[in-house]
Amino acid sequence: MIPELSAAYVCLHVGFKLALPDGRWPLSAAALKSMVCLVPMACGIVLCLASVAVAAAPRAVAGSAAADSTAATDASRFSPERLRRVDDFLGKATGAQGYLGAVSLVVADGKVVQSGAYGYRDLARSSPMREDSIFRIYSMTKTVTTVAVLMLMEEGKLSLDAPVSRYLPEFSDLQLFEGGTAERPRLAKVKGTLTLHHLLTHTAGFAVAGNEEATKLLERADLHGSSDLTEFARRLSQLPLAVEPGTRFNYDGTQLEVLARVVEVASGQPFDTFLQQRILAPLEMQDTGFSVPVSKRDRIVDITVMGSDGKLALDQGPSALQPGAMLNPYPSGAGGLYSTAPDFMRLCQMLLEGGSHEGVTLLGRKTVEQMRANHLTFLDPPVTQFSDAEGFGLGGSVLLDPARKGRLGTVGQFGWSGAASTYFSIDPTERMVSILLLQHLPNGASNDLPRISTPFYNLVYQALVR
């Protein structure tokens, strides 16, 4: 394993922060070289303006591991005073009656404009949150899996409009659940062709949250008890679809597990090996993987649920009771990754920059544009599970109407979230990435904690003044 990341800041104090919270640089080597040439002049400026810098320096935030969390220059598009509202909000949200803790990271124009570690990473509230704390990012894994699929498409090893059966022959003779019961189903042959594009856009027609009796068949198959992705795909292929492919958007992880198996077949590598060698290592995502080394497990954040007594309790699922272990018997392309805010920022920066970051190119610019486009225009209504303010791209949602969404943002904004309250957003127009990581499984009960992604994004966007 690559050695554990340093938590120290590496900054050029010319009024703005250049380094990510883990010490790595969001700028390219060429950009850094050009910046180095300016250091002597910058030092003189800093000496001359020392009194101004001290007066304007952002204050430390109680409960935050990042004292300099709102650094910005006068020329910045962000107001430092307004950015402090993000700190104040997250500090309160992780107070004694709130979430255990949170990590935020906002990068605009390649510079960190806001970051912070708030609260604690353990239920006992004895270990302060760190900016390199490790989170179960669950469904944010889907974006990484999508990148893997698109890389293989660019290499000519996959075609998105190709039948899934071209790569997984067990999907050749799919059936459709037309009625009856799980014990005595009435089945018919599927008329359409299930494609990789259907899997990527969650329009495959699998029975998740569909017909109740068809869903019973899915549950009995115990897909998540599969020993590997090969077994997962085999079990799923024997089950009937709930609807014809391409006729309904139905978000679920099943489709991404099939895509993970397709990656294995097309690449000739185990899925986790492909991700490590082709995505995680090139992007230097050193704290991201399907398991966490023992030496790093003290950085894993406890995952909580709201108890019936109105107090936070440790979740009793395997991922909470065995922190750092694989979340499934197989490397789950739908939700199996652990990661940190600085690590995931590197993936997001790659997507923001059109497929390349720090001299590493994973995707072409046009492919990234396809990821961020709404792919549900062929459905009527286009989205049946979320809201008509959003569409779905490849690996995440696409904001179509900020007003209808009810939060500040930009048309074309791309992002996704994870089940345990982890969020990311990529805004190409504002050249900005926003990440918020918590570890809480909401249950929808009246006594549960309020979700804070919308106020977080609102506070980030209200700080934009230029």
Secondary structure, 3 states (H helix, E strand, C coil): CCCCCCCCCCCCECCEECCCCCCCCCCCHHHHHHHHCCHHHHHHHHHHCHHHHHHHCCCCCCCECCCCCCCCCCCCCECHHHHHHHHHHHHHHCCCCCCCEEEEEEEECCEEEEEEEEEECCCCCCCECCCCCEEECHHHHHHHHHHHHHHHHHCCCCCCCCEHHHCCHHHCCCEEEEEECCCCEEEEECCCCCEHHHHHCCCCCCCCCCCHHHHHHHHHCCHHHCCCHHHHHHHHHCCCECCCCCCCCCCCCHHHHHHHHHHHHHHCCCHHHHHHHHHHCCCCCCCCECCCCHHHHHHECCCEEECCCCCEEECCCHHHHCCCCCCCCCCCCCCCCEECHHHHHHHHHHHHCCCEECCEECCCHHHHHHHCCCCCCCCCCCCCCCCCCEEECCCCEEECCHHHHCCCCCCCCEEEEECCCEEEEEECCCCEEEEEECCECCCCCCCCCCCCHHHHHHHHHHCECC
